[in-house]
Amino acid sequence: MMSVSPAVTPEPVDLPYFPDPVGPAGKIGLITLATDFNSEDDLRNILPDDVRLFTTRIENANPVTVENLRSMAADLPRAARTLMPGYGVDVVIFGCTSGTAVTGSDKIAELINQGMPGVRVTNPMLASELALRAVGAQKIAIVTPYLAEVTQSVASGFTARGFEATRMMGFGLDSDLDMTALPPSALLEAALKVDTPDADAVFISCTAIRSAEIAAKAEQQLGKPVITSNQALIWHALHLLGYDKPVTGFGTLFDHAPQPEEQVEAS
């Protein structure tokens, strides 16, 4: 082990420099699940270099059932308080589509604002609803990795907001590890299989799966928009930041802007 001689005293680093700001275009906070294996990597892959993502985790447990999803919401205020305390972030993402579906979008925002008052909040159900409206979709085909009851809860969340589900398919998984282990090629095949002629778009649910990377390819093969949870989250978060630089490689969604809020509320 090296030691420092008592005769050596610290010297100041006397060098001129300009501070290099962290996340000059914005700071996004992610509240993800304790068992999430994917969303941090997925979201960072989509984010532009001048926007930074900071993560905290919420307590949860497998299996992914409606009951377990509902119970984890109580930890949201605590998790929000741990996001860059003393500094804060510009937007908070709650990274669980099915958890939002069973708890409710407004309730998720309320709980996060208890821990971080006044911060702008998005979640996969809200972001995906806005994304689907932005691309002009009303009838949607839905793919999920979930059990049937969880898939139904996500579909019901969309139908309650005026969408029509033309077809629903789920992989029947109840573990986040198994969901992240789904190969992107399998997700692409599922997107192609679930599509119906009358569907305006295909929605691929879940932040734990690696679907954002196949969104553009699926769109090319289907000839219609493909919306995924993580892709929609970044798209919406960037709009909340007022970010106006192009984002490419993750589907045509990034060519669109959200509808005004009053139009969405009237839908």
KEVO-583038 format. One line per field, with one value per residue (C-alpha): residue number from 0; residue in one letter; chain; x, y, z. Coordinates in nm, 2 decimals. Layout:
BEGIN
n = c(NUM|...)
res = c(A|...)
chain = c(A|...)
px = c(X|...)
py = c(Y|...)
pz = c(Z|...)
//
This chain:
BEGIN
n = c(0|1|2|3|4|5|6|7|8|9|10|11|12|13|14|15|16|17|18|19|20|21|22|23|24|25|26|27|28|29|30|31|32|33|34|35|36|37|38|39|40|41|42|43|44|45|46|47|48|49|50|51|52|53|54|55|56|57|58|59|60|61|62|63|64|65|66|67|68|69|70|71|72|73|74|75|76|77|78|79|80|81|82|83|84|85|86|87|88|89|90|91|92|93|94|95|96|97|98|99|100|101|102|103|104|105|106|107|108|109|110|111|112|113|114|115|116|117|118|119|120|121|122|123|124|125|126|127|128|129|130|131|132|133|134|135|136|137|138|139|140|141|142|143|144|145|146|147|148|149|150|151|152|153|154|155|156|157|158|159|160|161|162|163|164|165|166|167|168|169|170|171|172|173|174|175|176|177|178|179|180|181|182|183|184|185|186|187|188|189|190|191|192|193|194|195|196|197|198|199|200|201|202|203|204|205|206|207|208|209|210|211|212|213|214|215|216|217|218|219|220|221|222|223|224|225|226|227|228|229|230|231|232|233|234|235|236|237|238|239|240|241|242|243|244|245|246|247|248|249|250|251|252|253|254|255|256|257|258|259|260|261|262|263|264|265|266)
res = c(M|M|S|V|S|P|A|V|T|P|E|P|V|D|L|P|Y|F|P|D|P|V|G|P|A|G|K|I|G|L|I|T|L|A|T|D|F|N|S|E|D|D|L|R|N|I|L|P|D|D|V|R|L|F|T|T|R|I|E|N|A|N|P|V|T|V|E|N|L|R|S|M|A|A|D|L|P|R|A|A|R|T|L|M|P|G|Y|G|V|D|V|V|I|F|G|C|T|S|G|T|A|V|T|G|S|D|K|I|A|E|L|I|N|Q|G|M|P|G|V|R|V|T|N|P|M|L|A|S|E|L|A|L|R|A|V|G|A|Q|K|I|A|I|V|T|P|Y|L|A|E|V|T|Q|S|V|A|S|G|F|T|A|R|G|F|E|A|T|R|M|M|G|F|G|L|D|S|D|L|D|M|T|A|L|P|P|S|A|L|L|E|A|A|L|K|V|D|T|P|D|A|D|A|V|F|I|S|C|T|A|I|R|S|A|E|I|A|A|K|A|E|Q|Q|L|G|K|P|V|I|T|S|N|Q|A|L|I|W|H|A|L|H|L|L|G|Y|D|K|P|V|T|G|F|G|T|L|F|D|H|A|P|Q|P|E|E|Q|V|E|A|S)
chain = c(A|A|A|A|A|A|A|A|A|A|A|A|A|A|A|A|A|A|A|A|A|A|A|A|A|A|A|A|A|A|A|A|A|A|A|A|A|A|A|A|A|A|A|A|A|A|A|A|A|A|A|A|A|A|A|A|A|A|A|A|A|A|A|A|A|A|A|A|A|A|A|A|A|A|A|A|A|A|A|A|A|A|A|A|A|A|A|A|A|A|A|A|A|A|A|A|A|A|A|A|A|A|A|A|A|A|A|A|A|A|A|A|A|A|A|A|A|A|A|A|A|A|A|A|A|A|A|A|A|A|A|A|A|A|A|A|A|A|A|A|A|A|A|A|A|A|A|A|A|A|A|A|A|A|A|A|A|A|A|A|A|A|A|A|A|A|A|A|A|A|A|A|A|A|A|A|A|A|A|A|A|A|A|A|A|A|A|A|A|A|A|A|A|A|A|A|A|A|A|A|A|A|A|A|A|A|A|A|A|A|A|A|A|A|A|A|A|A|A|A|A|A|A|A|A|A|A|A|A|A|A|A|A|A|A|A|A|A|A|A|A|A|A|A|A|A|A|A|A|A|A|A|A|A|A|A|A|A|A|A|A|A|A|A|A|A|A)
px = c(0.00|0.14|0.18|0.22|0.51|0.41|0.65|0.43|0.14|-0.16|-0.15|-0.44|-0.50|-0.46|-0.59|-0.83|-1.15|-1.51|-1.76|-1.91|-2.28|-2.44|-2.73|-2.73|-3.06|-3.23|-3.23|-3.47|-3.54|-3.64|-3.83|-3.79|-3.87|-3.62|-3.65|-3.61|-3.33|-3.38|-3.53|-3.22|-3.02|-3.32|-3.40|-3.03|-3.00|-3.28|-3.18|-2.98|-2.63|-2.72|-3.00|-2.91|-3.10|-3.08|-3.23|-3.39|-3.58|-3.91|-3.98|-4.16|-4.17|-4.23|-4.45|-4.60|-4.96|-5.23|-5.21|-4.83|-4.84|-5.10|-4.91|-4.59|-4.74|-4.71|-4.33|-4.35|-4.32|-4.01|-3.85|-3.92|-3.74|-3.42|-3.39|-3.10|-3.20|-3.09|-3.06|-3.38|-3.47|-3.68|-3.91|-3.98|-4.06|-4.23|-4.11|-4.38|-4.66|-4.87|-4.82|-4.96|-5.25|-5.36|-5.29|-5.40|-5.20|-5.33|-5.26|-4.90|-4.84|-5.00|-4.78|-4.46|-4.54|-4.58|-4.21|-4.10|-4.36|-4.42|-4.21|-4.35|-4.44|-4.49|-4.56|-4.59|-4.97|-4.99|-4.69|-4.83|-5.18|-5.03|-4.81|-5.10|-5.30|-5.01|-4.98|-5.35|-5.43|-5.77|-5.77|-5.47|-5.33|-5.15|-4.86|-4.74|-4.51|-4.76|-5.01|-5.36|-5.51|-5.23|-5.26|-5.63|-5.56|-5.34|-5.59|-5.87|-5.66|-5.66|-6.02|-6.12|-5.95|-6.15|-5.92|-6.04|-5.83|-5.85|-5.64|-5.44|-5.15|-4.93|-4.63|-4.77|-4.46|-4.47|-4.10|-3.91|-3.60|-3.79|-3.94|-3.60|-3.48|-3.73|-3.52|-3.60|-3.65|-3.94|-4.09|-4.07|-4.25|-4.51|-4.57|-4.62|-4.85|-5.08|-5.15|-5.49|-5.59|-5.81|-5.55|-5.41|-5.10|-4.94|-4.86|-4.59|-4.63|-4.37|-4.05|-3.88|-3.87|-3.63|-3.89|-3.77|-3.49|-3.72|-3.99|-3.85|-3.81|-4.16|-4.30|-4.12|-4.27|-4.62|-4.65|-4.81|-4.69|-4.54|-4.54|-4.35|-4.34|-3.98|-3.99|-4.30|-4.16|-3.85|-4.06|-4.30|-4.02|-3.83|-4.14|-4.20|-3.84|-3.91|-3.64|-3.66|-3.36|-3.42|-3.42|-3.37|-3.36|-3.66|-3.96|-4.17|-4.32|-4.03|-4.16|-4.47|-4.56|-4.82|-5.17|-5.26|-5.38|-5.73|-5.77|-5.66|-5.89|-6.18|-6.10)
py = c(0.00|0.34|0.61|0.99|1.15|1.40|1.64|1.66|1.90|1.92|2.19|2.35|2.26|2.60|2.54|2.75|2.57|2.63|2.40|2.13|2.12|1.79|1.73|2.08|2.01|1.85|1.60|1.31|1.10|0.74|0.55|0.19|-0.14|-0.31|-0.61|-0.42|-0.55|-0.33|0.01|0.21|0.07|0.11|0.47|0.58|0.42|0.65|0.97|1.23|1.29|1.63|1.49|1.28|1.01|0.95|0.64|0.53|0.21|0.12|-0.18|-0.46|-0.84|-1.10|-1.26|-0.98|-1.00|-0.73|-0.76|-0.71|-0.43|-0.24|-0.28|-0.13|0.22|0.30|0.33|0.60|0.91|0.77|0.68|1.02|1.18|0.99|1.13|1.38|1.53|1.89|1.92|1.78|1.68|1.84|1.54|1.22|0.90|0.61|0.31|0.05|0.02|-0.25|-0.08|0.24|0.05|-0.10|0.21|0.49|0.76|1.05|0.85|0.78|1.15|1.24|0.99|1.11|1.47|1.39|1.30|1.57|1.85|2.03|1.81|1.71|1.34|1.09|0.72|0.46|0.46|0.84|0.87|0.59|0.73|1.07|0.89|0.69|1.01|1.19|0.93|0.93|0.58|0.49|0.12|-0.06|-0.42|-0.49|-0.72|-0.77|-1.01|-1.05|-1.30|-1.27|-1.07|-0.81|-0.78|-0.72|-0.44|-0.26|-0.30|-0.18|0.13|0.22|0.13|0.36|0.64|0.58|0.34|0.01|-0.30|-0.51|-0.79|-0.87|-1.11|-1.19|-1.41|-1.53|-1.43|-1.33|-1.25|-0.94|-1.14|-1.36|-1.05|-0.89|-1.22|-1.21|-1.17|-0.86|-1.09|-1.26|-0.92|-0.83|-1.15|-1.09|-0.74|-0.88|-1.16|-0.94|-0.69|-0.68|-0.50|-0.25|-0.16|0.19|0.11|-0.17|-0.11|-0.32|-0.28|-0.31|-0.12|-0.44|-0.57|-0.47|-0.36|0.00|-0.13|-0.31|-0.04|0.11|-0.23|-0.34|-0.02|-0.08|-0.43|-0.34|-0.01|0.15|0.31|0.10|0.24|0.09|0.18|0.31|0.48|0.67|0.76|0.93|1.10|1.25|1.34|1.53|1.72|1.81|1.94|2.14|1.95|2.02|1.84|1.54|1.18|0.91|0.53|0.46|0.49|0.76|0.87|1.12|1.30|1.40|1.63|1.56|1.70|1.99|1.87|2.01|1.80|1.48|1.55|1.58|1.26)
pz = c(0.00|-0.10|0.16|0.13|0.30|0.58|0.41|0.10|0.12|-0.11|-0.38|-0.55|-0.91|-1.06|-1.41|-1.60|-1.72|-1.80|-1.62|-1.84|-1.73|-1.66|-1.89|-2.05|-2.23|-1.94|-1.66|-1.65|-1.34|-1.38|-1.11|-1.22|-1.06|-0.82|-1.05|-1.38|-1.60|-1.91|-1.90|-1.80|-2.09|-2.33|-2.24|-2.25|-2.59|-2.72|-2.53|-2.71|-2.56|-2.41|-2.19|-1.89|-1.71|-1.34|-1.18|-0.85|-0.78|-0.63|-0.42|-0.60|-0.62|-0.88|-1.00|-1.21|-1.11|-1.08|-0.70|-0.68|-0.93|-0.73|-0.40|-0.52|-0.57|-0.20|-0.24|-0.51|-0.28|-0.11|-0.44|-0.58|-0.28|-0.37|-0.72|-0.71|-0.37|-0.34|-0.72|-0.86|-1.22|-1.49|-1.56|-1.38|-1.56|-1.39|-1.57|-1.55|-1.80|-1.63|-1.29|-1.43|-1.58|-1.25|-1.04|-1.27|-1.44|-1.23|-0.91|-1.02|-1.08|-0.74|-0.55|-0.73|-0.66|-0.29|-0.30|-0.55|-0.55|-0.88|-1.10|-1.44|-1.46|-1.74|-1.74|-2.02|-2.03|-2.06|-2.30|-2.52|-2.53|-2.64|-2.89|-3.04|-3.08|-3.23|-3.51|-3.57|-3.42|-3.28|-3.34|-3.20|-3.19|-2.86|-2.78|-2.42|-2.23|-1.95|-1.81|-1.95|-1.66|-1.68|-2.06|-2.01|-1.76|-2.01|-2.29|-2.06|-1.98|-2.35|-2.42|-2.12|-2.31|-2.63|-2.82|-2.97|-2.93|-3.25|-3.12|-2.80|-2.75|-2.45|-2.40|-2.06|-1.85|-1.49|-1.43|-1.52|-1.60|-1.84|-2.00|-2.06|-2.20|-2.48|-2.80|-3.00|-3.30|-3.11|-3.03|-3.40|-3.50|-3.23|-3.37|-3.72|-3.59|-3.38|-3.65|-3.81|-4.13|-3.95|-3.68|-3.72|-3.51|-3.31|-2.95|-2.77|-2.40|-2.11|-2.02|-1.93|-2.29|-2.57|-2.82|-2.89|-3.10|-3.34|-3.37|-3.69|-3.85|-3.75|-3.90|-4.23|-4.25|-4.13|-4.31|-4.00|-3.68|-3.40|-3.05|-2.76|-2.39|-2.37|-2.71|-2.61|-2.27|-2.42|-2.69|-2.43|-2.18|-2.45|-2.54|-2.17|-2.17|-2.48|-2.67|-3.04|-3.20|-3.42|-3.27|-3.53|-3.55|-3.32|-3.55|-3.70|-3.37|-3.33|-3.64|-3.45|-3.16|-2.89|-2.94|-2.72|-2.38|-2.42|-2.74|-2.56|-2.27|-2.51|-2.69)
//
